[in-house]
Amino acid sequence: MVNVHFHIWHYKRDPDGAIRSMERAEEQYDTRRKANYALELFRRERSMAGQVVQCVDGAFCQPPPDWVVRGATLAGPREFTAEYFIDWTPSIRPSRKLVQGMENLERYAENHPDDVVRKPPGADH
């Protein structure tokens, strides 16, 4: 059975006032109507804008896979996790950031197979 529920994602503004990211609220709602009502309360009480996003089977509830790769920075060698690739994806939409970040991580691992420290279970790269 599919576990469908809804989350509220609040827009986060940078110091210059531009919206460049979103942050998920911890609450989980069974229906879109309840989530929309809660979002409206946030807008009125706290002046926080956001949107309701449907979550199927915990797509946004589960942490990214435990995957670490080695890379190089100006400061020297460093290990990068999946969160790094997701955070540096240029999109404010959480689902798009997750998908593109994981694609970037997989592409990096394919191009640099010797730098893969840990792979997610079942990865054949």
Salt bridges, closest charged atoms under 4 A:
ASP14 OD2 - ARG20 NH1 2.79
ASP16 OD2 - ARG20 NH1 3.30
GLU23 OE2 - LYS12 NZ 3.60
GLU40 OE1 - ARG43 NH1 3.51
GLU40 OE2 - ARG44 NE 3.41
ASP66 OD1 - ARG118 NH2 3.01
GLU110 OE2 - HIS125 ND1 3.63
